[in-house]
Amino acid sequence: MRHAAIPGSSGSVRAILLSGDPVLTAPCAPVTVFDDRLARLVEDMFATMYAADGVGLAANQIGEGVRVFVHDCPDDEDRRHLGYVVNPRLVEADGVVVAGTEGCLSLPGVRASTPRYDRAVVVGQDLSGAPVRVEGTGFFARCLQHECDHLDGGLFTDRLAGLRRRRALRAARRAPWAGSERVLPGAPGSPYR
């Protein structure tokens, strides 16, 4: 018998900002108030991430410039990691550097082999302000690094160089959504469905 609500089940799907929106390139502010509005934001983020078939989502991707991300992401052993972090800080990123395929909900359809460390540790807080620590390896480590980059105002394309970067940026310029500011997952014409 399930005792806890499914994350996002009471949330609203929000529009996802697309590459080019200035909110995505500005560093996010720390959360200082732990209240019902923060809990609602996390619920909306889960609902939006699921509607877009994502494995992670940062608050600035839905226009909220605060340091929060959610995730529902497997690692390389296919273990599921489900949760959120308020005021996350990437405190460790080490191990081998692996170039793996990466995409982003703010760049739908654009994918590129992106170098990331194989292990990452993020510290932050939960909805009550209590400390949390999340450690990941493999694909989950990639997710943790990706979401922390978002909150610092970066996209995965910032990690690319040379031909890979040029190809990814060209694909973004030519994408059907290029020139749009945001898209609602599941809406007619949405690249997510």
C-alpha positions in Angstrom: 0.0 0.0 0.0 1.3 3.4 -1.0 1.6 5.9 1.9 3.1 8.9 0.2 1.8 10.9 -2.7 3.4 10.4 -6.1 5.7 13.4 -6.8 4.0 15.8 -9.1 0.5 14.2 -8.8 -0.9 17.4 -7.3 1.3 19.7 -9.4 0.5 21.8 -12.5 2.4 21.4 -15.8 4.2 24.6 -16.6 5.7 25.9 -19.8 9.4 25.1 -20.2 11.7 28.0 -21.2 13.7 27.4 -24.4 17.3 28.2 -25.1 17.7 31.9 -25.7 15.6 33.0 -22.8 17.7 35.2 -20.5 16.3 33.5 -17.4 18.3 30.3 -18.4 21.6 32.2 -18.4 21.3 34.1 -15.1 22.6 32.4 -11.9 19.7 31.5 -9.6 19.1 33.0 -6.2 19.2 30.9 -3.0 15.9 29.8 -1.4 15.5 31.6 1.9 11.8 30.8 2.7 10.7 27.2 3.2 7.0 27.4 2.9 4.0 26.0 1.0 4.9 28.0 -2.1 8.2 26.2 -2.3 6.4 22.8 -1.9 4.1 23.8 -4.7 7.0 24.8 -6.9 8.6 21.3 -6.4 5.3 19.6 -7.2 4.9 21.7 -10.4 8.5 20.9 -11.3 7.9 17.1 -11.0 4.6 17.4 -13.0 6.4 19.4 -15.7 9.4 17.0 -15.9 7.1 14.0 -16.2 5.0 15.6 -18.9 8.1 16.4 -20.9 9.6 12.9 -20.4 12.6 14.3 -18.6 14.9 12.9 -16.0 15.7 16.2 -14.3 14.4 19.8 -14.3 15.8 23.0 -12.8 13.5 25.8 -11.5 14.8 28.4 -13.9 13.6 26.1 -16.8 10.1 27.0 -15.8 10.9 30.7 -15.2 11.6 30.5 -11.4 15.1 31.9 -10.7 15.7 30.0 -7.5 18.1 27.2 -6.7 15.9 24.1 -6.8 16.0 21.0 -9.0 14.0 17.7 -9.2 15.1 14.4 -10.6 13.9 10.9 -11.5 16.9 9.4 -13.0 18.5 6.0 -13.3 22.2 5.4 -12.8 24.2 3.0 -15.0 23.1 0.0 -13.0 19.5 1.0 -13.7 18.8 2.0 -10.0 16.2 4.7 -9.9 17.0 8.0 -8.0 14.0 10.1 -7.3 14.1 13.4 -5.4 14.7 17.1 -5.3 17.4 19.4 -3.8 16.8 23.0 -2.6 19.9 25.2 -2.7 22.1 22.5 -4.3 25.9 22.9 -4.4 28.0 20.5 -6.4 30.7 19.7 -3.8 32.4 16.8 -5.6 32.8 15.8 -9.2 35.5 13.2 -9.8 36.4 9.9 -11.3 36.9 9.4 -15.0 35.5 11.9 -17.5 33.0 10.2 -19.7 31.7 11.7 -23.0 28.0 10.5 -23.0 25.0 11.6 -25.0 23.2 14.5 -23.3 20.1 16.5 -24.1 18.0 19.1 -22.3 14.3 20.0 -22.0 15.2 23.6 -22.9 16.8 22.4 -26.1 14.3 19.7 -27.3 15.7 17.4 -29.9 19.3 18.6 -29.5 21.7 16.0 -28.3 25.5 15.8 -28.1 28.3 13.8 -26.6 29.2 15.8 -23.5 32.1 15.3 -21.1 31.1 14.8 -17.5 32.7 13.3 -14.4 31.5 9.8 -13.6 30.8 10.6 -9.9 29.1 13.6 -8.3 28.0 14.7 -4.9 25.5 17.5 -4.3 24.6 18.9 -0.9 21.6 21.1 -0.2 18.3 21.2 1.7 14.9 19.6 1.8 11.5 21.4 1.9 11.9 22.0 5.6 15.5 23.4 5.3 17.1 20.2 6.7 20.4 19.3 5.1 20.5 16.6 2.3 23.4 14.9 0.5 22.9 13.2 -2.9 25.6 11.1 -4.5 25.5 9.7 -8.0 27.6 7.7 -10.4 27.2 7.2 -14.2 24.2 8.7 -15.8 22.8 9.9 -12.5 26.1 11.8 -11.9 25.6 13.4 -15.3 22.1 14.5 -14.3 23.3 16.1 -11.0 26.0 18.0 -12.8 23.6 19.1 -15.6 21.0 20.4 -13.2 23.6 22.3 -11.1 24.9 23.9 -14.3 21.4 25.1 -15.0 21.1 26.8 -11.7 24.5 28.6 -12.3 23.1 29.9 -15.6 24.6 27.3 -18.0 23.4 24.8 -20.6 25.1 21.5 -21.6 26.2 23.1 -24.8 28.5 25.3 -22.7 30.5 22.2 -22.0 31.0 21.4 -25.6 33.9 22.5 -27.8 34.9 22.6 -31.5 32.8 20.7 -34.0 30.5 19.2 -31.3 29.6 22.7 -30.1 29.1 24.1 -33.5 26.8 21.2 -34.5 24.7 21.4 -31.4 24.2 25.2 -31.7 23.4 24.8 -35.4 20.8 22.2 -34.6 19.3 24.5 -32.0 19.1 27.4 -34.5 17.4 25.1 -37.0 15.0 23.4 -34.6 11.2 23.9 -35.2 11.0 25.7 -31.8 13.8 28.1 -32.6 12.6 31.7 -31.9 10.0 30.5 -29.4 10.3 31.5 -25.8 8.6 28.6 -24.1 6.6 25.5 -24.8 4.0 23.6 -22.7 4.7 19.9 -22.7 1.9 17.9 -24.3 0.4 20.9 -26.1 -0.3 20.7 -29.8 3.0 21.3 -31.7 5.1 20.6 -28.5 8.3 18.8 -29.3 7.8 16.7 -26.2 4.8 14.6 -27.5 
